[in-house]
Amino acid sequence: MIGKQIQKDVIVVGGGPAGMMLGLLLAKVGVQVIVLESHDNFDREYRGEVLQPRFIQLLNQLKLREYIEQLPHSKLKKGAFYHYDKKKGDIDFTSMIAEAPYALWIPQPILLQALYKKAKEYPTFDMLFHAPVKKLLEKDGTVTGVVVEQKNKELLEIQAKVVVGADGRFSTIRRLGGFELEYQHYPGDLIWFSVKRPSHWGEELRFKITEGHSYITLPKYPDLLQVGIALPRCEWKETLRQGIENFRQEIMHANKGFHEFAESLVDFKPFVPLQAKNHMVKTWAKNGCLLIGDAAHCSSPVGAIGVSLAVTTAVVAADVIWDALQKRDVSAKVLCRVQEIRSEEIEEIHQIQERMGNLFFTSSKFVKGIRPYIVSAAFKTPLFSMIQKKLFVMKKPVAINREFVFDK
């Protein structure tokens, strides 16, 4: 039974980076917007904490860079590919684009809290925590709102002109709205854990390949390393079945900096698996409803680019939604303008991720054996530099209405 009803212009489902940015921008231009977050707070780990140079370019356009860079963060200026302990090639963020010569590492709860704080400055912004969506409301083929279950189990009906699904790769809005996938690619899983950062490590992003598994290591604010082990699809289940000892031995031999962590292992509780999956929704909009971010175009962890792409889509969506509200036309045709603007670049990046993922997550002994030579050869050609720029740098600025730019 519905306990209460409220009315808004826009409902944003999902309080991640894309949802919070969209809510902030719409509130800035006076749209009555509410963000719904299914969890009690912003606490989350291993969720897109690397913000690539393209994200900084976007912050420059919005004039939010100074505000965001006041937050606790690390700057990643270098990266490298290793075969065991031998460096095979460098990634140099400082040479990619002068205005953004580094990537940022910001814990996601800190970033989200900062966007929330900024959004609360505007009277048309509202947010509900512990508010999972249970139902989409529809009338005459148009989505008109949602029903959420509050913490006290009471149902709340929220009506709106536009409902936006920004609720991640396992989107409830995508499921309830019957949106179909155009494609998906799932080569394996990244198994994350964190260790104390060795003093000699520095602020370097590292990709490490071996004849066994591959590894990603990222400096994690303030003094940790975040480590991801790349397992081919279905191998994680087999690893769990075999027990902790084999996995502990592999980590022990992967890097001497992991020894203390490996020696302390008695079970799999310190590990967090993440599907290295990308997908694209066939059509991102229906009348009165739009998907953005991972709900529409999930990126794999390869390249640590997902948050940057999702937030860029949110900025484009803010402009499209605002225009749709002013014209009183929230049809699928109008809202799909977001997809028309964003899909080409995202599909291109997905193709790069798919090729890299096939190499990184391979179970083939032959491919594992030749990987070091493939990587070494790639670094000696202009191709790798081109791929880096496509992943990490925006080719051209996003078209942003002046009303969304922050003066201070």
Beta strands, then each sheet from edge to edge (+ up, - down):
strand 1: 2-7
strand 2: 10-13
strand 3: 33-36
strand 4: 50-51
strand 5: 74-76
strand 6: 78-83
strand 7: 86-92
strand 8: 103-105
strand 9: 125-128
strand 10: 133-139
strand 11: 142-149
strand 12: 155-159
strand 13: 162-165
strand 14: 181-185
strand 15: 188-196
strand 16: 204-209
strand 17: 214-220
strand 18: 224-232
strand 19: 272-275
strand 20: 278-281
strand 21: 285-286
strand 22: 289-291
sheet 1: 1+ 12+ 11- 10+
sheet 2: 9+ 3+ 2+ 13+ 22+ 21-
sheet 3: 4+ 8- 5+
sheet 4: 7+ 6- 16- 17+ 18- 15+ 19-
sheet 5: 14+ 20-
end
